[in-house]
Amino acid sequence: MNQQTRHNPTLFDLLGRCWQRPAPVASLAFDRQGGSVAFATLDGMIALAPVAEAEGPEGRIRISSDLGQMRILPRTKPPAPLTALMLREGETPLVVPFHQGGFLVATGEGAVKRVSAQGELTDDLYRLGRPILALDHAMQSGVTAVSDSEELCLLDQAAAVIARARPSHPAMTLLKFSPDGRLLAGLSDDKLVIMARDEDLSVQSSVTLPSLPTCLHWNARADRIACGLMVGGFSLVDVPLSRTDTVLDFPAPVHGLGWGAGGELVASGAYRIAAWRMGQGAAREALVTGPSGLILVEAVAPHPKRDLIAAGYADGRIVVARLGARDELLVRAFGGKITALAWSPDGQHLAVGDAEGQAALITFPPQLFK
Protein backbone atom coordinates (compact mmCIF):
# COMPACT_ATOMS: atom_id res chain seq x y z
CA MET A 1 0.00 0.00 0.00
CA ASN A 2 2.84 2.40 0.84
CA GLN A 3 4.48 1.66 -2.48
CA GLN A 4 1.24 2.36 -4.36
CA THR A 5 0.79 5.67 -2.50
CA ARG A 6 4.33 6.64 -3.40
CA HIS A 7 3.74 5.99 -7.09
CA ASN A 8 0.21 7.40 -7.22
CA PRO A 9 0.05 10.42 -4.91
CA THR A 10 -3.35 11.93 -4.31
CA LEU A 11 -4.11 15.64 -4.41
CA PHE A 12 -3.98 15.60 -0.61
CA ASP A 13 -0.50 14.04 -0.74
CA LEU A 14 0.71 16.69 -3.18
CA LEU A 15 -0.80 19.77 -1.53
CA GLY A 16 -0.94 18.82 2.12
CA ARG A 17 1.53 18.55 4.99
CA CYS A 18 0.30 16.09 7.61
CA TRP A 19 1.23 15.40 11.21
CA GLN A 20 -0.12 12.69 13.49
CA ARG A 21 -1.06 13.87 16.98
CA PRO A 22 -1.61 11.53 19.96
CA ALA A 23 -5.20 12.78 20.52
CA PRO A 24 -8.09 14.12 18.41
CA VAL A 25 -7.85 17.72 17.19
CA ALA A 26 -10.47 19.86 18.94
CA SER A 27 -9.84 23.24 17.31
CA LEU A 28 -7.33 25.24 15.31
CA ALA A 29 -6.47 28.87 14.63
CA PHE A 30 -4.22 30.88 12.34
CA ASP A 31 -2.31 33.78 13.85
CA ARG A 32 -3.19 37.33 12.80
CA GLN A 33 -0.60 37.47 10.01
CA GLY A 34 -1.40 33.96 8.77
CA GLY A 35 2.21 32.90 9.28
CA SER A 36 1.51 30.03 11.67
CA VAL A 37 -1.33 27.76 12.74
CA ALA A 38 -2.04 26.25 16.18
CA PHE A 39 -3.80 22.91 16.62
CA ALA A 40 -5.40 22.24 20.03
CA THR A 41 -5.94 18.59 20.98
CA LEU A 42 -8.08 16.85 23.58
CA ASP A 43 -5.08 15.72 25.65
CA GLY A 44 -4.22 19.30 26.68
CA MET A 45 -1.59 20.10 24.07
CA ILE A 46 -1.21 22.68 21.34
CA ALA A 47 0.99 22.10 18.30
CA LEU A 48 2.23 24.89 16.04
CA ALA A 49 3.21 24.75 12.38
CA PRO A 50 4.71 27.49 10.21
CA VAL A 51 2.66 28.17 7.10
CA ALA A 52 5.70 28.77 4.87
CA GLU A 53 7.54 25.72 3.58
CA ALA A 54 10.62 25.08 1.48
CA GLU A 55 8.80 22.82 -0.98
CA GLY A 56 5.52 24.64 -1.57
CA PRO A 57 3.33 23.34 -4.41
CA GLU A 58 3.94 26.40 -6.60
CA GLY A 59 7.61 25.47 -6.84
CA ARG A 60 6.70 21.89 -7.79
CA ILE A 61 4.33 22.73 -10.66
CA ARG A 62 5.36 21.62 -14.14
CA ILE A 63 3.53 22.43 -17.40
CA SER A 64 3.92 19.98 -20.29
CA SER A 65 5.17 21.65 -23.47
CA ASP A 66 2.98 19.60 -25.83
CA LEU A 67 -0.48 19.72 -24.20
CA GLY A 68 0.01 22.48 -21.64
CA GLN A 69 -1.20 20.20 -18.84
CA MET A 70 -0.25 21.04 -15.27
CA ARG A 71 1.15 18.50 -12.85
CA ILE A 72 2.54 18.83 -9.35
CA LEU A 73 5.64 16.91 -8.36
CA PRO A 74 5.73 15.16 -4.97
CA ARG A 75 7.80 16.60 -2.13
CA THR A 76 11.29 15.19 -1.78
CA LYS A 77 11.40 15.61 2.02
CA PRO A 78 8.91 15.09 4.84
CA PRO A 79 7.44 18.22 6.45
CA ALA A 80 9.24 19.76 9.41
CA PRO A 81 7.85 18.51 12.74
CA LEU A 82 5.35 20.52 14.76
CA THR A 83 6.31 22.48 17.85
CA ALA A 84 4.21 20.91 20.63
CA LEU A 85 3.44 22.28 24.11
CA MET A 86 1.60 20.57 26.95
CA LEU A 87 -0.54 23.16 28.75
CA ARG A 88 -2.57 21.02 31.16
CA GLU A 89 -2.86 17.30 30.67
CA GLY A 90 -6.34 16.07 29.84
CA GLU A 91 -7.93 19.53 29.45
CA THR A 92 -8.44 20.92 25.97
CA PRO A 93 -6.85 24.38 25.76
CA LEU A 94 -8.66 27.42 24.38
CA VAL A 95 -6.62 29.15 21.65
CA VAL A 96 -7.23 32.51 19.93
CA PRO A 97 -4.99 34.75 17.77
CA PHE A 98 -3.27 37.66 19.54
CA HIS A 99 -3.08 41.14 17.99
CA GLN A 100 0.70 41.38 18.50
CA GLY A 101 1.33 38.00 16.88
CA GLY A 102 1.16 34.44 18.12
CA PHE A 103 -1.71 33.25 20.28
CA LEU A 104 -3.42 33.55 23.64
CA VAL A 105 -4.17 30.27 25.38
CA ALA A 106 -6.22 29.36 28.43
CA THR A 107 -6.70 26.09 30.26
CA GLY A 108 -8.77 24.69 33.08
CA GLU A 109 -6.24 25.83 35.69
CA GLY A 110 -7.46 29.41 35.28
CA ALA A 111 -4.47 31.10 33.60
CA VAL A 112 -4.22 33.07 30.35
CA LYS A 113 -0.82 32.84 28.69
CA ARG A 114 0.72 34.04 25.44
CA VAL A 115 2.38 31.64 22.99
CA SER A 116 4.64 32.99 20.26
CA ALA A 117 4.49 31.62 16.71
CA GLN A 118 7.74 29.78 17.53
CA GLY A 119 6.18 28.05 20.54
CA GLU A 120 7.63 30.18 23.35
CA LEU A 121 5.27 30.24 26.34
CA THR A 122 5.10 33.31 28.60
CA ASP A 123 4.33 33.48 32.29
CA ASP A 124 0.69 34.06 33.24
CA LEU A 125 -0.77 37.22 31.73
CA TYR A 126 -3.79 36.84 33.95
CA ARG A 127 -5.11 34.27 36.40
CA LEU A 128 -8.72 33.92 37.44
CA GLY A 129 -8.12 31.10 39.88
CA ARG A 130 -10.99 29.07 38.51
CA PRO A 131 -11.24 27.02 35.31
CA ILE A 132 -11.60 29.28 32.26
CA LEU A 133 -14.66 28.42 30.18
CA ALA A 134 -14.45 30.97 27.36
CA LEU A 135 -11.82 33.23 25.79
CA ASP A 136 -11.72 35.73 22.92
CA HIS A 137 -9.51 38.60 21.77
CA ALA A 138 -10.38 41.76 19.79
CA MET A 139 -7.71 42.48 17.19
CA GLN A 140 -8.55 46.18 16.78
CA SER A 141 -8.27 47.17 20.44
CA GLY A 142 -6.20 44.36 21.92
CA VAL A 143 -8.92 43.75 24.52
CA THR A 144 -9.34 40.18 25.82
CA ALA A 145 -12.56 38.67 27.17
CA VAL A 146 -12.30 35.79 29.61
CA SER A 147 -15.00 33.96 31.53
CA ASP A 148 -15.08 31.37 34.30
CA SER A 149 -17.93 29.85 36.30
CA GLU A 150 -18.54 33.06 38.28
CA GLU A 151 -17.55 36.16 36.33
CA LEU A 152 -16.71 37.72 32.98
CA CYS A 153 -13.71 40.06 32.67
CA LEU A 154 -12.28 42.33 30.02
CA LEU A 155 -8.50 42.84 30.00
CA ASP A 156 -6.57 45.63 28.28
CA GLN A 157 -3.29 45.15 26.40
CA ALA A 158 -1.38 45.17 29.70
CA ALA A 159 -3.68 42.41 31.04
CA ALA A 160 -5.25 44.82 33.56
CA VAL A 161 -8.95 44.35 34.28
CA ILE A 162 -11.00 47.14 32.66
CA ALA A 163 -14.45 45.59 33.11
CA ARG A 164 -15.91 42.94 35.32
CA ALA A 165 -19.39 41.49 35.54
CA ARG A 166 -21.08 38.77 37.54
CA PRO A 167 -23.99 37.88 35.25
CA SER A 168 -27.30 36.83 36.75
CA HIS A 169 -27.48 34.09 34.10
CA PRO A 170 -25.22 30.98 34.15
CA ALA A 171 -21.58 31.17 33.11
CA MET A 172 -20.58 32.04 29.54
CA THR A 173 -19.24 29.04 27.67
CA LEU A 174 -18.37 30.82 24.41
CA LEU A 175 -17.41 34.46 23.74
CA LYS A 176 -17.01 36.31 20.44
CA PHE A 177 -16.22 39.97 19.82
CA SER A 178 -17.98 41.59 16.88
CA PRO A 179 -15.67 42.30 13.91
CA ASP A 180 -15.57 46.01 14.81
CA GLY A 181 -14.82 45.15 18.45
CA ARG A 182 -17.72 47.23 19.86
CA LEU A 183 -19.90 44.36 21.05
CA LEU A 184 -19.31 41.05 22.78
CA ALA A 185 -21.60 38.06 22.29
CA GLY A 186 -21.72 35.14 24.67
CA LEU A 187 -23.51 31.83 24.98
CA SER A 188 -24.96 30.81 28.34
CA ASP A 189 -27.04 27.64 28.39
CA ASP A 190 -29.79 28.30 25.82
CA LYS A 191 -29.27 32.08 25.72
CA LEU A 192 -27.33 34.36 23.40
CA VAL A 193 -26.32 37.50 25.31
CA ILE A 194 -25.05 40.59 23.48
CA MET A 195 -23.08 43.08 25.58
CA ALA A 196 -21.52 46.49 25.03
CA ARG A 197 -17.77 46.72 25.53
CA ASP A 198 -18.02 49.14 28.45
CA GLU A 199 -16.90 48.99 32.06
CA ASP A 200 -20.19 47.42 33.12
CA LEU A 201 -20.52 45.01 30.18
CA SER A 202 -24.08 46.26 29.89
CA VAL A 203 -26.45 43.81 28.23
CA GLN A 204 -27.84 45.14 24.94
CA SER A 205 -30.09 42.16 24.30
CA SER A 206 -30.66 38.57 25.41
CA VAL A 207 -32.15 35.98 23.07
CA THR A 208 -33.50 32.60 24.16
CA LEU A 209 -32.59 29.97 21.57
CA PRO A 210 -34.82 26.97 20.77
CA SER A 211 -32.16 24.47 21.92
CA LEU A 212 -28.64 24.43 23.33
CA PRO A 213 -26.25 26.31 21.00
CA THR A 214 -23.06 24.80 19.61
CA CYS A 215 -21.31 27.83 18.10
CA LEU A 216 -21.79 31.49 17.18
CA HIS A 217 -20.46 33.59 14.31
CA TRP A 218 -20.78 37.31 13.56
CA ASN A 219 -21.10 38.47 9.97
CA ALA A 220 -18.63 41.05 8.63
CA ARG A 221 -21.05 43.96 9.11
CA ALA A 222 -21.59 43.03 12.78
CA ASP A 223 -25.37 43.22 12.39
CA ARG A 224 -26.17 39.48 12.35
CA ILE A 225 -25.16 36.51 14.47
CA ALA A 226 -25.65 32.89 13.43
CA CYS A 227 -25.86 30.27 16.20
CA GLY A 228 -25.65 26.53 15.52
CA LEU A 229 -28.07 24.38 17.53
CA MET A 230 -27.83 20.91 19.06
CA VAL A 231 -31.34 20.09 17.82
CA GLY A 232 -30.52 20.21 14.13
CA GLY A 233 -30.67 23.73 12.84
CA PHE A 234 -29.50 27.27 13.50
CA SER A 235 -30.82 30.61 14.67
CA LEU A 236 -30.10 33.87 12.88
CA VAL A 237 -30.23 36.98 15.06
CA ASP A 238 -30.69 40.47 13.64
CA VAL A 239 -28.65 42.44 16.21
CA PRO A 240 -30.05 45.98 15.67
CA LEU A 241 -33.66 44.73 15.65
CA SER A 242 -33.21 41.93 18.24
CA ARG A 243 -35.16 39.68 15.89
CA THR A 244 -34.54 35.93 15.63
CA ASP A 245 -35.21 33.63 12.67
CA THR A 246 -34.67 29.91 13.19
CA VAL A 247 -34.11 27.23 10.54
CA LEU A 248 -34.69 23.66 11.77
CA ASP A 249 -35.09 20.17 10.27
CA PHE A 250 -31.35 19.53 9.89
CA PRO A 251 -30.64 15.79 10.31
CA ALA A 252 -27.81 16.44 12.81
CA PRO A 253 -26.52 19.15 15.18
CA VAL A 254 -25.04 22.15 13.39
CA HIS A 255 -21.50 22.32 14.78
CA GLY A 256 -20.13 24.41 11.91
CA LEU A 257 -21.27 27.77 10.52
CA GLY A 258 -19.57 30.50 8.54
CA TRP A 259 -20.12 33.68 6.57
CA GLY A 260 -18.85 33.84 3.01
CA ALA A 261 -16.94 36.72 1.44
CA GLY A 262 -20.18 37.97 -0.13
CA GLY A 263 -22.24 37.66 3.06
CA GLU A 264 -23.53 34.15 2.35
CA LEU A 265 -24.28 31.85 5.28
CA VAL A 266 -22.97 28.27 5.20
CA ALA A 267 -23.78 25.45 7.64
CA SER A 268 -22.84 21.87 8.44
CA GLY A 269 -25.22 19.22 9.79
CA ALA A 270 -26.74 18.11 6.48
CA TYR A 271 -25.93 15.59 3.75
CA ARG A 272 -24.62 18.34 1.49
CA ILE A 273 -23.15 21.82 1.95
CA ALA A 274 -26.05 24.01 3.12
CA ALA A 275 -25.74 27.61 1.93
CA TRP A 276 -27.91 30.70 1.54
CA ARG A 277 -27.59 34.16 0.06
CA MET A 278 -28.91 36.54 2.69
CA GLY A 279 -31.30 39.39 1.88
CA GLN A 280 -32.99 42.07 3.92
CA GLY A 281 -34.66 40.98 7.12
CA ALA A 282 -35.30 37.23 7.20
CA ALA A 283 -35.15 36.85 3.41
CA ARG A 284 -32.73 34.23 2.13
CA GLU A 285 -32.13 32.31 -1.08
CA ALA A 286 -30.88 28.72 -0.98
CA LEU A 287 -27.66 28.13 -2.90
CA VAL A 288 -27.46 24.52 -4.08
CA THR A 289 -23.79 23.77 -3.51
CA GLY A 290 -22.00 20.49 -4.21
CA PRO A 291 -23.71 17.12 -4.64
CA SER A 292 -25.98 15.50 -2.09
CA GLY A 293 -24.90 12.21 -0.50
CA LEU A 294 -25.29 9.86 2.45
CA ILE A 295 -22.52 11.21 4.71
CA LEU A 296 -22.96 14.20 7.02
CA VAL A 297 -21.03 17.43 6.59
CA GLU A 298 -19.28 18.01 9.94
CA ALA A 299 -17.35 21.24 9.29
CA VAL A 300 -17.49 24.15 6.85
CA ALA A 301 -15.07 26.99 6.14
CA PRO A 302 -15.99 29.79 3.71
CA HIS A 303 -13.05 31.23 1.77
CA PRO A 304 -12.17 34.73 3.05
CA LYS A 305 -11.92 36.28 -0.42
CA ARG A 306 -13.64 34.08 -2.99
CA ASP A 307 -16.99 32.32 -3.46
CA LEU A 308 -15.51 28.99 -2.36
CA ILE A 309 -16.43 26.71 0.54
CA ALA A 310 -14.31 23.99 2.11
CA ALA A 311 -16.29 21.20 3.74
CA GLY A 312 -15.26 18.25 5.88
CA TYR A 313 -17.36 15.10 6.25
CA ALA A 314 -17.90 12.44 8.88
CA ASP A 315 -15.96 9.93 6.78
CA GLY A 316 -12.92 12.21 6.59
CA ARG A 317 -13.59 13.49 3.11
CA ILE A 318 -12.56 17.10 2.37
CA VAL A 319 -13.91 19.02 -0.62
CA VAL A 320 -13.83 22.56 -1.97
CA ALA A 321 -16.93 23.76 -3.83
CA ARG A 322 -18.06 26.98 -5.45
CA LEU A 323 -21.16 28.56 -3.89
CA GLY A 324 -24.22 27.78 -5.96
CA ALA A 325 -22.43 25.17 -8.12
CA ARG A 326 -22.83 21.40 -7.98
CA ASP A 327 -19.25 20.51 -8.91
CA GLU A 328 -16.62 20.12 -6.21
CA LEU A 329 -12.90 19.44 -5.92
CA LEU A 330 -12.11 16.32 -3.90
CA VAL A 331 -9.09 17.12 -1.74
CA ARG A 332 -9.05 14.11 0.63
CA ALA A 333 -11.03 10.94 0.02
CA PHE A 334 -11.22 9.42 3.52
CA GLY A 335 -9.87 9.52 7.07
CA GLY A 336 -11.02 10.48 10.54
CA LYS A 337 -14.13 12.62 11.02
CA ILE A 338 -13.28 16.27 10.36
CA THR A 339 -13.40 18.22 13.63
CA ALA A 340 -11.74 21.53 12.67
CA LEU A 341 -11.40 23.44 9.41
CA ALA A 342 -10.22 27.00 8.64
CA TRP A 343 -8.67 29.06 5.85
CA SER A 344 -5.66 31.28 6.37
CA PRO A 345 -6.35 35.05 6.16
CA ASP A 346 -5.02 35.18 2.58
CA GLY A 347 -7.12 32.19 1.53
CA GLN A 348 -4.19 30.18 0.18
CA HIS A 349 -3.95 27.60 2.97
CA LEU A 350 -6.56 25.33 4.55
CA ALA A 351 -5.87 23.90 8.02
CA VAL A 352 -7.59 20.65 8.99
CA GLY A 353 -7.94 18.57 12.13
CA ASP A 354 -9.71 15.24 12.54
CA ALA A 355 -10.98 12.83 15.19
CA GLU A 356 -8.08 10.42 14.66
CA GLY A 357 -5.50 13.06 15.56
CA GLN A 358 -4.34 14.04 12.10
CA ALA A 359 -3.42 17.71 11.70
CA ALA A 360 -2.86 18.97 8.18
CA LEU A 361 -2.08 22.16 6.31
CA ILE A 362 -3.13 22.19 2.65
CA THR A 363 -1.64 24.82 0.32
CA PHE A 364 -3.58 25.61 -2.87
CA PRO A 365 -1.63 27.12 -5.78
CA PRO A 366 -3.57 30.01 -7.40
CA GLN A 367 -3.71 28.10 -10.71
CA LEU A 368 -6.05 25.54 -9.14
CA PHE A 369 -9.03 27.92 -8.84
CA LYS A 370 -8.78 29.95 -12.03
RAGIPE-V718746 format. One record per pair of residues at least 4 apart in sequence whose C-alpha atoms are under 7 Angstrom apart, sorted by the first residue. I is the first residue (numbers start at 1). J is the second residue. Records with the same first field share a line. If there is no record, write none. Layout:
I: J + J
//
This chain:
1: 5
2: 6
3: 7
4: 8
5: 9
9: 13 + 14
10: 14
11: 15 + 331
12: 16 + 331 + 332
14: 72 + 74
15: 57 + 362 + 363 + 364
16: 360 + 361 + 362 + 363
17: 79 + 360 + 361 + 362
18: 358 + 359 + 360 + 361
19: 358 + 359 + 360
20: 357 + 358 + 359
21: 357 + 358 + 359
22: 357
23: 41 + 42 + 43 + 356 + 357
24: 41 + 42 + 354 + 355 + 356 + 357
25: 39 + 40 + 41 + 42 + 339 + 353 + 354 + 355 + 357
26: 40 + 41 + 42 + 339 + 340
27: 39 + 40 + 340
28: 37 + 38 + 39 + 40 + 340
29: 37 + 38 + 39 + 96 + 97
30: 34 + 36 + 37 + 38 + 97 + 344
31: 35 + 36 + 37 + 97 + 98 + 101 + 102 + 103
32: 97 + 98 + 99 + 101
34: 344 + 345
35: 50 + 51 + 52
36: 48 + 49 + 50 + 51 + 117
37: 48 + 49 + 50 + 51
38: 46 + 47 + 48 + 49
39: 46 + 47 + 48
40: 45 + 46 + 47 + 92 + 93
41: 45 + 46 + 92
42: 90 + 91 + 92
43: 89 + 90 + 91 + 92
44: 86 + 87 + 88 + 89 + 90 + 91 + 92 + 93
45: 84 + 85 + 86 + 87 + 93
46: 84 + 85 + 86
47: 82 + 83 + 84 + 85
48: 82 + 83 + 84 + 119
49: 82 + 83
55: 59 + 75
56: 60
57: 61 + 72 + 365
58: 365
60: 72 + 73
61: 70 + 71 + 72 + 73
62: 70 + 71 + 72
63: 68 + 69 + 70 + 71
64: 68 + 69 + 70
83: 119
87: 107
88: 107
91: 107 + 108
92: 107
93: 105 + 106 + 107
94: 105 + 106 + 107 + 135
95: 103 + 104 + 105 + 106
96: 103 + 104 + 105 + 136 + 137
97: 102 + 103 + 104
98: 102 + 103 + 104 + 137 + 139
99: 139 + 142
101: 116
102: 115 + 116 + 117
103: 114 + 115 + 116
104: 112 + 113 + 114 + 115
105: 112 + 113 + 114
106: 110 + 111 + 112 + 113 + 132
107: 111 + 131 + 132
108: 131 + 132
109: 129 + 130 + 131
110: 127 + 128 + 129 + 130 + 131 + 132
111: 124 + 126 + 127 + 128
112: 124 + 125 + 126 + 127
113: 122 + 123 + 124 + 125
114: 121 + 122
115: 119 + 120 + 121 + 122
116: 120 + 121
125: 159
126: 159
130: 148
131: 148
132: 147 + 148
133: 147 + 148 + 172 + 173
134: 146 + 147 + 148 + 172 + 173 + 174 + 175
135: 145 + 146 + 147 + 175
136: 144 + 145 + 146 + 175 + 176 + 177
137: 142 + 143 + 144 + 145
138: 142 + 143 + 144 + 177 + 181
140: 181
142: 156 + 157
143: 154 + 155 + 156 + 157
144: 154 + 155 + 156
145: 153 + 154 + 155
146: 152 + 153 + 154
147: 151 + 152 + 153 + 172
148: 152 + 171
149: 171
150: 166 + 171
151: 165 + 166 + 167
152: 164 + 165 + 166
153: 161 + 163 + 164 + 165
154: 161 + 162 + 163 + 164
155: 159 + 160 + 161 + 162
156: 160 + 161 + 162
162: 199
163: 198 + 199 + 200 + 201
164: 199 + 200
165: 200 + 201
170: 188 + 189
171: 188
172: 186 + 187 + 188
173: 187 + 188
174: 186 + 187
175: 184 + 185 + 186 + 187
176: 184 + 185 + 186
177: 181 + 183 + 184 + 185
178: 182 + 183 + 184 + 218 + 222
179: 220 + 222
182: 196 + 197
183: 194 + 195 + 196 + 197
184: 194 + 195 + 196 + 197
185: 192 + 193 + 194 + 195
186: 192 + 193 + 194
187: 191 + 192 + 193
188: 192
189: 212
190: 208 + 209 + 211 + 212 + 213
191: 206 + 207 + 208 + 209
192: 206 + 207 + 208
193: 203 + 205 + 206 + 207
194: 203 + 204 + 205 + 206
195: 201 + 202 + 203 + 204
196: 201 + 202 + 203 + 204
197: 201
198: 202
205: 242
211: 229 + 230 + 231
212: 229 + 230
213: 227 + 228 + 229 + 230
214: 228 + 229 + 230 + 255
215: 227 + 228 + 255
216: 225 + 226 + 227 + 228
217: 225 + 226 + 227 + 257 + 258
218: 222 + 224 + 225 + 226
219: 223 + 224 + 225 + 259
223: 238 + 239 + 240
224: 236 + 237 + 238 + 239
225: 236 + 237 + 238
226: 234 + 235 + 236 + 237
227: 234 + 235 + 236
228: 233 + 234 + 235 + 254 + 255 + 256 + 257
229: 233 + 234 + 253 + 254
230: 253 + 254
231: 253
232: 248 + 249 + 250 + 251 + 252 + 253 + 254 + 269
233: 247 + 248 + 249 + 250 + 253 + 254
234: 246 + 247 + 248 + 254
235: 244 + 245 + 246 + 247
236: 244 + 245 + 246
237: 242 + 243 + 244 + 245
238: 242 + 243 + 244
245: 282
250: 269 + 270
251: 269 + 270
252: 269 + 270
253: 269
254: 267 + 268 + 269
255: 268 + 269 + 298 + 299
256: 267 + 268 + 298 + 299 + 300
257: 266 + 267 + 268 + 300
258: 265 + 266 + 267 + 300 + 301 + 302
259: 263 + 264 + 265 + 266 + 302
260: 264 + 265 + 302 + 303 + 304 + 307
261: 303 + 304 + 305 + 306 + 307
263: 278
264: 275 + 276 + 277 + 278
265: 275 + 276 + 277
266: 274 + 275 + 276
267: 273 + 274 + 275 + 300
268: 273 + 274 + 297 + 298 + 299 + 300
269: 296 + 297 + 298
270: 274 + 296 + 297
271: 292 + 293 + 294 + 295 + 296 + 297
272: 290 + 291 + 292 + 293 + 297
273: 289 + 290 + 297
275: 286 + 287 + 288 + 289
276: 284 + 285 + 286 + 287
277: 284 + 285 + 286 + 287
278: 283 + 284 + 285
279: 283 + 284
287: 323 + 324
288: 324 + 325 + 326
289: 321 + 322 + 323 + 324 + 325 + 326
290: 321 + 325 + 326 + 327 + 328
291: 326
295: 313 + 314 + 315
296: 313 + 314
297: 311 + 312 + 313 + 314
298: 312 + 313 + 314 + 338 + 339
299: 311 + 312 + 313 + 338 + 339 + 340 + 341
300: 309 + 310 + 311 + 312 + 341
301: 309 + 310 + 311 + 341 + 342 + 343
302: 308 + 309 + 310
303: 307 + 308 + 309 + 343 + 347
304: 345 + 347
305: 347
307: 322 + 323
308: 320 + 321 + 322 + 323
309: 320 + 321 + 322 + 323
310: 319 + 320 + 321
311: 318 + 319 + 320
312: 316 + 317 + 318 + 319 + 338
313: 317 + 318 + 337 + 338
314: 337 + 338
315: 334 + 335 + 336 + 337
316: 333 + 334 + 335 + 336 + 337 + 338
317: 332 + 333 + 334 + 335
318: 330 + 331 + 332 + 333
319: 328 + 329 + 330 + 331
320: 328 + 329 + 330
321: 327 + 328 + 329
336: 354 + 355 + 356
337: 354 + 355
338: 353 + 354 + 355
339: 353 + 354 + 355
340: 352 + 353 + 354
341: 351 + 352 + 353
342: 350 + 351 + 352
343: 347 + 349 + 350 + 351
344: 348 + 349 + 350
348: 363 + 364
349: 361 + 362 + 363 + 364
350: 361 + 362 + 363
351: 360 + 361 + 362
352: 359 + 360 + 361
353: 357 + 358 + 359 + 360
354: 358 + 359
364: 368
366: 370
//
